[in-house]
Amino acid sequence: VKNVGQPWGGSCIALGAPIDFSTNKTFKVKVFMPKVGAKLLLKVENQSNNNINFEKEAIGTMANAWEELTFDYSTINTANQYQKVVLIFDNGTVGDGGPNFTYLFDDIRLTSGSDPTPTGPTLPLDFESSSINYVFSDFEGGAATVINNPQSNTINTSAKVGQMIKNAGQVY
């Protein structure tokens, strides 16, 4: 939920191991957005230096329905390590905390593998595991949690989804 504050408020998910971009460089994320043309910025960052990052933005084509967005990371610098996933909905737009600024996301995935013994969540992130503690590092007004899927349908029948609320804070 994106509340009044800065237009760049979002959420960051720290992974248990760096993302392996050696095989596949395409992210896919299922989203449920309140309006056609809503944007999702998907950014990956280095665990200790957020200046080492790569980001792409996708625009939704459906309102109040699940759709899958695709992010082309083919030009990412694979010499760097990225262990954080940052989500910013409608970057550049201040929210109001209402229904037009409530977004759902699920099944964040990249087809390449990760360390088979990570200490935290790894891709794909589907929020279904009861044994994983999904810890979000929210920033500048963003507040993410895992909730029961309020919009289950044919494209996304998951029981759980991530929800991001954009509260007062920074515009990003």
C-alpha positions in Angstrom: 0.0 0.0 0.0 1.5 3.3 -1.1 0.5 6.0 1.4 1.1 9.8 1.3 4.8 10.6 1.4 7.5 10.4 -1.2 6.9 8.9 -4.6 9.8 6.4 -4.4 8.7 4.6 -1.2 9.1 0.8 -1.6 10.4 -2.4 -0.1 13.7 -4.4 -0.1 14.0 -8.2 0.3 17.4 -9.5 1.3 18.1 -12.9 -0.1 20.1 -15.7 1.5 22.6 -15.9 -1.4 23.6 -13.7 -4.3 21.5 -14.0 -7.5 23.1 -16.2 -10.2 22.7 -14.3 -13.5 25.1 -16.5 -15.4 22.3 -18.6 -17.1 19.2 -16.5 -17.3 18.7 -12.8 -17.1 14.9 -12.4 -17.1 12.8 -11.7 -14.0 9.1 -12.4 -14.0 6.7 -11.1 -11.3 3.0 -11.6 -10.9 1.3 -8.4 -9.9 -2.3 -7.2 -9.1 -2.4 -3.5 -9.7 -5.3 -1.1 -9.3 -5.0 0.7 -12.7 -3.8 0.3 -16.2 -0.4 1.9 -16.7 0.8 1.4 -13.1 4.5 0.8 -13.0 6.8 -1.6 -11.1 10.5 -0.8 -10.7 12.4 -4.0 -10.0 15.9 -3.3 -8.7 18.7 -5.6 -7.5 21.4 -4.3 -5.2 24.7 -5.5 -3.7 24.3 -6.6 -0.1 26.8 -4.1 1.4 26.9 -1.3 -1.3 23.6 -0.2 -2.7 25.4 1.9 -5.3 26.1 -1.4 -7.0 22.7 -2.0 -8.5 20.7 -2.6 -11.7 17.1 -1.7 -12.3 14.3 -2.1 -14.9 10.7 -0.9 -14.9 7.7 -2.6 -16.4 4.2 -1.1 -17.0 1.0 -3.0 -16.2 -1.6 -3.4 -18.8 -4.5 -4.6 -16.6 -6.5 -3.1 -13.7 -7.7 -5.2 -10.8 -6.5 -8.5 -12.3 -3.3 -10.6 -12.0 -0.8 -10.3 -14.8 2.8 -11.3 -15.2 5.4 -8.5 -15.8 8.8 -9.3 -17.4 12.1 -7.5 -16.8 15.0 -7.9 -19.2 18.3 -8.0 -17.2 20.4 -9.0 -20.2 22.7 -6.0 -19.8 23.4 -6.6 -16.1 27.1 -6.6 -15.0 27.5 -10.2 -14.0 30.9 -9.4 -12.4 28.9 -7.8 -9.5 27.0 -9.6 -6.8 23.4 -8.7 -6.1 21.6 -10.1 -3.0 18.7 -7.7 -2.5 15.5 -7.3 -4.5 13.9 -3.8 -4.3 10.3 -3.2 -5.4 9.0 0.3 -6.0 5.4 0.7 -7.4 4.6 3.8 -9.4 7.9 5.4 -8.8 7.5 9.1 -9.2 3.9 9.2 -8.0 2.9 10.0 -4.4 0.3 7.6 -3.1 -2.7 8.2 -0.9 -3.0 4.9 0.9 -6.3 4.0 -0.8 -7.5 1.3 -3.1 -5.8 3.1 -6.1 -2.4 2.7 -4.4 -2.7 -0.9 -3.1 -0.5 -3.5 -5.0 -0.1 -7.2 -4.7 3.0 -9.1 -5.9 3.9 -12.8 -6.0 6.1 -15.4 -7.7 9.2 -13.3 -8.2 11.4 -15.6 -10.2 14.6 -16.0 -12.3 15.1 -19.3 -14.0 18.7 -19.7 -12.9 19.7 -21.5 -9.7 21.0 -20.1 -6.4 23.0 -21.6 -3.6 21.1 -24.8 -2.6 21.8 -24.1 1.1 21.0 -20.4 1.6 20.2 -19.0 5.1 17.3 -16.9 3.8 14.8 -16.8 1.0 15.9 -17.4 -2.5 14.4 -17.0 -5.9 11.7 -17.8 -6.8 9.9 -15.9 -4.1 6.4 -17.2 -3.9 5.6 -16.5 -0.2 4.1 -19.9 0.3 6.6 -21.4 2.7 5.6 -21.6 6.4 9.2 -22.3 7.4 10.8 -19.2 5.8 10.7 -15.9 7.6 10.2 -13.3 4.9 12.0 -10.3 6.4 11.5 -7.1 4.4 13.8 -4.2 4.9 11.3 -1.4 4.3 12.6 2.1 3.6 11.4 5.7 3.3 7.7 4.9 3.8 7.3 1.5 2.2 5.9 -1.3 4.3 5.8 -4.9 2.9 4.2 -8.0 4.5 3.0 -11.4 3.5 -0.8 -11.7 3.5 -3.5 -14.2 2.4 -4.2 -13.6 -1.3 -7.3 -11.5 -1.5 -7.5 -11.8 -5.3 -7.0 -15.5 -6.1 -8.0 -16.3 -9.7 -6.8 -18.3 -12.7 -3.4 -16.6 -13.2 -2.5 -16.5 -9.5 -4.1 -19.1 -7.2 -1.4 -18.7 -4.5 -2.6 -18.8 -0.9 -0.1 -16.1 0.1 1.2 -12.9 -1.7 3.4 -10.0 -0.8 1.7 -6.7 -0.1 3.5 -3.3 -0.2 2.0 -0.3 1.5 3.6 3.1 0.6 3.3 5.2 3.8 4.4 8.8 4.3 8.2 9.1 3.6 10.4 9.7 0.6 9.1 9.9 -3.0 11.0 6.8 -4.1 
